[in-house]
């Protein structure tokens, strides 16, 4: 019995009694507990960092491959699908460069897609034939030239503080809704645009705004044309003929003024870019003021020679705009136009 009791007493002495937690030892105990948990924390933390690193690498490679695929589709393959067009409307992808100004892919595709759609509606044209491809190449060249002109107009517009607002586009479309049978509804007008060009209202407004911008810039930069039409007006106010007015305009260097007769035309039509509706209010033999065409065609002065309820005829002096086209052609000759896609020149 004595031996067993001594063993029990010895074991009790050898057992380690945990120290009491006091204000002085609380920090030490906290550190011991935290140290015990680190062995569970670090492996998980390491795996999480590894996961984030791998995900970042995969995402970077994915974006890079997506950019490469997009570049191949838009530039070497020249994709002109609706998806490509929508992307170009959101992201200002360049299709070229003119005098340091980016030529936008959206401007090119807007023109090309509408023209190709209109051409494809012609039953006599088959785009999968050699002749059809020649016509498509011609449209591509025209569309790229137009996009380059719009880009250059955009650059000049900033210099001359010229802009096109939504209300400006509304006014033009409002005029276009007037027909010989009366004013058509907006829905009917939009449906006709969709049928002719395959465009919705937003796409057509986009192209209209581009055309308006180029036109306004062309009038703003052509000081000589303005001087020529003013010279013609001076001659006409002296009671002289339209031919004399042309002579007075062309007396200035480089003049290409011309005179002519419109013949009897509908008041809702256009005459070489001049809206006939804008002169329909004149009386017979009344001379108009200096007028600008709705497009970049040039300046006009007209005199009504015949008038009915729905048709009029007039004599006119016309001074075409030349400066913008001259500047654009010089940029091409000087090598200041770069193109990022291969488009053959028109034959």
C-alpha positions as CSV (number, residue, x, y, z in Angstrom):
1,X,0.0,0.0,0.0
2,X,2.8,2.4,0.8
3,X,4.4,1.8,-2.6
4,X,1.2,2.6,-4.5
5,X,0.7,5.8,-2.7
6,X,4.2,7.0,-3.4
7,X,3.7,6.4,-7.1
8,X,0.5,8.5,-7.2
9,X,2.2,11.3,-5.4
10,X,5.1,11.2,-7.8
11,X,2.8,11.4,-10.9
12,X,0.9,14.3,-9.4
13,X,4.2,16.2,-8.9
14,X,5.3,15.5,-12.5
15,X,2.0,16.7,-14.1
16,X,2.4,20.2,-15.5
17,X,0.0,22.6,-14.1
18,X,-1.0,25.5,-16.5
19,X,-0.1,28.9,-15.2
20,X,-2.8,31.2,-14.1
21,X,-3.8,34.1,-16.6
22,X,-3.1,37.4,-15.0
23,X,-2.9,40.9,-16.3
24,X,0.8,40.4,-16.7
25,X,0.6,37.1,-18.6
26,X,-2.5,37.8,-20.8
27,X,-0.4,39.0,-23.8
28,X,1.7,35.9,-23.6
29,X,-1.3,33.6,-23.6
30,X,-2.8,35.5,-26.6
31,X,0.3,35.0,-28.6
32,X,0.3,31.3,-27.8
33,X,-3.3,30.9,-29.0
34,X,-2.6,32.9,-32.2
35,X,0.5,30.8,-32.9
36,X,-1.5,27.7,-32.6
37,X,-3.9,28.9,-35.2
38,X,-1.4,30.0,-37.8
39,X,-0.8,26.5,-38.9
40,X,-4.4,26.4,-40.1
41,X,-4.4,29.9,-41.6
42,X,-1.2,30.0,-43.7
43,X,-2.0,27.0,-46.0
44,X,-5.4,28.5,-46.9
45,X,-3.9,32.0,-47.4
46,X,-1.3,30.6,-49.7
47,X,-3.9,28.7,-51.8
48,X,-6.0,31.9,-52.1
49,X,-3.0,34.0,-53.3
50,X,-2.2,31.2,-55.8
51,X,-5.8,31.2,-57.0
52,X,-5.9,35.0,-57.5
53,X,-2.5,34.9,-59.3
54,X,-3.7,32.1,-61.7
55,X,-7.0,33.9,-62.4
56,X,-5.2,37.1,-63.2
57,X,-2.9,35.3,-65.7
58,X,-5.8,33.5,-67.3
59,X,-7.8,36.8,-67.6
60,X,-4.9,38.7,-69.1
61,X,-4.3,36.0,-71.7
62,X,-8.0,35.8,-72.5
63,X,-8.2,39.6,-73.1
64,X,-5.0,39.5,-75.2
65,X,-6.4,36.7,-77.4
66,X,-9.7,38.6,-77.7
67,X,-7.9,41.7,-78.8
68,X,-5.9,39.7,-81.4
69,X,-9.1,38.1,-82.7
70,X,-10.9,41.4,-82.9
71,X,-7.9,42.9,-84.8
72,X,-7.9,40.1,-87.3
73,X,-11.7,40.4,-87.8
74,X,-11.7,44.2,-88.2
75,X,-8.5,44.8,-90.2
76,X,-7.2,41.8,-92.2
77,X,-10.7,40.3,-92.7
78,X,-12.5,43.7,-92.8
79,X,-15.6,42.3,-91.1
80,X,-18.6,44.5,-91.9
81,X,-21.3,42.7,-89.9
82,X,-23.8,44.4,-87.7
83,X,-21.9,43.3,-84.6
84,X,-18.7,44.9,-86.0
85,X,-20.5,48.1,-86.8
86,X,-22.0,48.3,-83.2
87,X,-18.6,47.7,-81.7
88,X,-17.2,50.5,-83.8
89,X,-20.0,52.9,-82.7
90,X,-19.0,52.2,-79.0
91,X,-15.2,52.0,-79.4
92,X,-13.7,54.6,-81.6
93,X,-11.6,52.2,-83.7
94,X,-9.5,54.0,-86.4
95,X,-9.5,52.8,-90.0
96,X,-7.0,55.4,-91.0
97,X,-5.4,58.7,-90.3
98,X,-5.7,62.1,-92.1
99,X,-3.5,65.0,-91.2
100,X,-3.2,63.6,-87.7
101,X,-7.0,63.1,-87.3
102,X,-8.3,59.5,-86.8
103,X,-10.5,58.2,-89.5
104,X,-13.2,56.3,-87.7
105,X,-14.2,52.8,-88.6
106,X,-17.8,53.6,-87.6
107,X,-18.0,56.3,-90.3
108,X,-16.6,53.9,-92.9
109,X,-19.0,51.0,-92.0
110,X,-22.0,53.3,-91.8
111,X,-21.5,54.4,-95.4
112,X,-20.5,51.0,-96.7
113,X,-23.2,48.9,-95.1
114,X,-26.0,51.2,-96.2
115,X,-24.7,51.4,-99.8
116,X,-24.1,47.6,-100.0
117,X,-27.6,47.0,-98.7
118,X,-29.1,49.2,-101.3
119,X,-27.0,47.6,-104.0
120,X,-28.0,44.1,-102.9
121,X,-31.7,45.0,-103.3
122,X,-31.1,45.4,-107.0
123,X,-32.2,42.1,-108.6
124,X,-29.8,42.7,-111.5
125,X,-26.8,42.8,-109.2
126,X,-25.4,39.5,-107.8
127,X,-22.7,40.3,-105.2
128,X,-21.2,36.8,-105.4
129,X,-20.2,37.3,-109.0
130,X,-17.0,39.0,-110.3
131,X,-19.0,42.0,-111.4
132,X,-20.7,42.2,-108.0
133,X,-17.3,42.2,-106.3
134,X,-16.1,45.0,-108.5
135,X,-19.1,47.0,-107.5
136,X,-18.6,46.2,-103.8
137,X,-14.9,47.3,-104.1
138,X,-16.1,50.5,-105.7
139,X,-18.5,51.1,-102.7
140,X,-15.7,50.3,-100.3
141,X,-13.4,53.0,-101.9
142,X,-16.2,55.5,-101.9
143,X,-17.1,54.8,-98.3
144,X,-13.4,55.0,-97.1
145,X,-13.0,58.3,-99.0
146,X,-16.2,59.6,-97.4
147,X,-14.9,58.6,-93.9
148,X,-11.7,60.4,-94.6
149,X,-13.5,63.5,-95.6
150,X,-15.7,63.4,-92.5
151,X,-12.6,63.0,-90.3
152,X,-10.9,66.0,-92.0
153,X,-14.2,68.0,-91.6
154,X,-14.2,67.1,-87.9
155,X,-10.7,68.5,-87.5
156,X,-11.6,71.7,-89.3
157,X,-14.9,72.0,-87.4
158,X,-13.0,72.3,-84.1
159,X,-10.9,75.1,-85.6
160,X,-14.0,77.0,-86.8
161,X,-16.2,76.2,-83.8
162,X,-18.7,74.3,-85.9
163,X,-20.9,71.6,-84.5
164,X,-24.1,69.6,-85.4
165,X,-26.8,69.3,-82.7
166,X,-29.6,66.9,-82.5
167,X,-32.1,69.7,-83.3
168,X,-30.1,70.4,-86.5
169,X,-30.6,66.8,-87.6
170,X,-34.3,66.9,-86.6
171,X,-34.8,70.0,-88.9
172,X,-33.3,68.2,-91.9
173,X,-35.3,65.1,-91.4
174,X,-38.4,67.2,-90.9
175,X,-37.8,68.7,-94.4
176,X,-37.2,65.2,-95.9
177,X,-40.6,64.1,-94.6
178,X,-42.4,66.5,-96.9
179,X,-43.4,64.8,-100.1
180,X,-45.6,65.7,-103.1
181,X,-48.4,63.9,-101.3
182,X,-48.0,65.7,-98.0
183,X,-46.0,65.1,-94.9
184,X,-45.4,61.5,-93.9
185,X,-45.4,60.3,-90.4
186,X,-42.1,59.6,-88.6
187,X,-42.9,55.9,-88.4
188,X,-43.5,55.8,-92.2
189,X,-40.3,57.7,-92.8
190,X,-38.2,55.4,-90.6
191,X,-39.7,52.3,-92.3
192,X,-38.8,53.7,-95.7
193,X,-35.2,54.2,-94.5
194,X,-35.1,50.7,-93.2
195,X,-36.4,49.3,-96.5
196,X,-33.9,51.3,-98.6
197,X,-30.7,51.2,-96.6
198,X,-31.3,48.6,-93.9
199,X,-30.8,51.2,-91.2
200,X,-32.7,52.1,-88.0
201,X,-33.4,55.7,-87.2
202,X,-30.3,56.1,-85.1
203,X,-28.0,54.9,-87.8
204,X,-29.5,57.2,-90.4
205,X,-29.3,60.2,-88.1
206,X,-25.6,59.3,-87.6
207,X,-24.9,59.4,-91.3
208,X,-27.0,62.6,-91.7
209,X,-25.0,64.4,-89.0
210,X,-21.7,63.4,-90.7
211,X,-23.0,64.8,-94.1
212,X,-24.2,68.0,-92.4
213,X,-20.8,68.5,-90.7
214,X,-18.9,68.2,-93.9
215,X,-21.3,70.6,-95.7
216,X,-21.0,73.3,-93.0
217,X,-17.3,73.0,-92.9
218,X,-17.1,73.2,-96.7
219,X,-19.1,76.5,-96.7
220,X,-17.0,77.9,-93.8
221,X,-13.6,77.4,-95.4
222,X,-14.5,78.5,-99.0
223,X,-14.0,82.2,-98.7
224,X,-13.5,82.5,-102.5
225,X,-16.8,81.0,-103.4
226,X,-18.6,83.4,-101.0
227,X,-16.8,86.3,-102.7
228,X,-17.8,85.0,-106.2
229,X,-21.5,84.7,-105.3
230,X,-21.5,88.1,-103.8
231,X,-20.0,89.5,-107.0
232,X,-22.8,87.8,-109.0
233,X,-25.4,89.3,-106.7
234,X,-24.0,92.7,-107.2
235,X,-24.3,92.3,-111.0
236,X,-27.9,91.0,-110.8
237,X,-29.0,93.9,-108.6
238,X,-27.8,96.2,-111.3
239,X,-30.5,94.7,-113.5
240,X,-28.1,92.7,-115.7
241,X,-28.6,89.1,-116.9
242,X,-27.6,85.9,-115.2
243,X,-24.9,85.4,-117.8
244,X,-23.4,88.7,-116.9
245,X,-23.6,87.7,-113.2
246,X,-21.6,84.5,-114.1
247,X,-19.0,86.7,-115.8
248,X,-18.7,88.9,-112.8
249,X,-18.2,85.9,-110.5
250,X,-15.7,84.3,-112.7
251,X,-13.7,87.5,-113.0
252,X,-12.3,86.4,-109.7
253,X,-9.4,83.9,-110.1
254,X,-10.4,80.2,-110.3
255,X,-14.1,81.0,-110.7
256,X,-16.4,78.1,-111.9
257,X,-19.7,79.9,-111.6
258,X,-22.4,78.8,-114.0
259,X,-26.0,79.7,-114.9
260,X,-28.9,77.7,-116.1
261,X,-32.6,76.9,-116.0
262,X,-34.2,74.4,-113.7
263,X,-37.2,73.5,-115.8
264,X,-40.6,72.8,-114.1
265,X,-39.9,70.8,-111.0
266,X,-41.9,69.8,-107.9
267,X,-41.7,72.2,-104.9
268,X,-40.9,69.3,-102.6
269,X,-37.9,68.1,-104.6
270,X,-34.2,69.0,-104.5
271,X,-32.3,70.7,-107.3
272,X,-28.6,69.8,-107.1
273,X,-28.7,70.0,-103.3
274,X,-30.9,73.1,-103.2
275,X,-34.2,72.5,-101.5
276,X,-36.8,73.8,-103.9
277,X,-39.2,74.4,-100.9
278,X,-36.9,77.2,-99.8
279,X,-37.6,79.3,-102.9
280,X,-41.2,78.3,-103.4
281,X,-42.4,81.3,-101.5
282,X,-40.9,83.8,-104.0
283,X,-43.1,85.5,-106.5
284,X,-42.7,85.3,-110.2
285,X,-39.6,87.3,-111.5
286,X,-38.6,87.9,-107.9
287,X,-34.9,87.5,-107.2
288,X,-33.8,85.4,-104.2
289,X,-31.0,86.3,-101.9
290,X,-27.7,84.3,-101.6
291,X,-28.7,80.7,-100.7
292,X,-26.7,77.7,-99.6
293,X,-27.5,74.2,-100.8
294,X,-28.5,71.6,-98.3
295,X,-25.4,69.6,-99.2
296,X,-21.9,70.9,-100.0
297,X,-23.0,71.7,-103.6
298,X,-22.5,75.4,-103.3
299,X,-24.2,78.8,-103.4
300,X,-27.3,79.7,-105.5
301,X,-29.2,82.8,-106.6
302,X,-32.5,82.1,-108.3
303,X,-35.3,84.0,-110.0
304,X,-38.7,82.4,-110.4
305,X,-39.8,82.2,-114.1
306,X,-42.9,80.0,-113.8
307,X,-45.0,79.0,-110.9
308,X,-48.0,76.7,-110.3
309,X,-49.6,75.3,-107.2
310,X,-47.1,72.4,-106.9
311,X,-44.4,73.2,-109.3
312,X,-42.0,76.0,-110.1
313,X,-39.3,76.9,-112.6
314,X,-36.4,79.2,-112.1
315,X,-33.2,80.7,-113.6
316,X,-30.2,80.3,-111.4
317,X,-26.5,81.3,-110.8
318,X,-24.5,78.6,-109.1
319,X,-21.1,78.9,-107.5
320,X,-19.7,75.5,-106.5
321,X,-17.6,74.9,-103.4
322,X,-14.0,74.0,-104.2
323,X,-11.7,74.8,-101.3
324,X,-12.5,71.8,-99.1
325,X,-12.1,69.3,-101.9
326,X,-8.9,71.0,-103.0
327,X,-7.4,70.8,-99.5
328,X,-8.5,67.1,-99.2
329,X,-6.9,66.3,-102.6
330,X,-3.6,68.0,-101.5
331,X,-3.5,66.0,-98.3
332,X,-3.7,62.8,-100.4
333,X,-1.0,64.0,-102.8
334,X,1.3,65.0,-99.9
335,X,0.9,61.5,-98.3
336,X,-0.9,62.8,-95.2
337,X,-3.6,60.1,-95.5
338,X,-2.9,56.6,-94.0
339,X,-5.3,53.7,-94.4
340,X,-5.2,50.7,-92.1
341,X,-7.2,48.4,-94.4
342,X,-6.5,47.5,-98.0
343,X,-9.2,48.9,-100.3
344,X,-8.6,49.0,-104.1
345,X,-8.9,52.2,-106.0
346,X,-12.0,52.6,-108.1
347,X,-11.5,51.8,-111.8
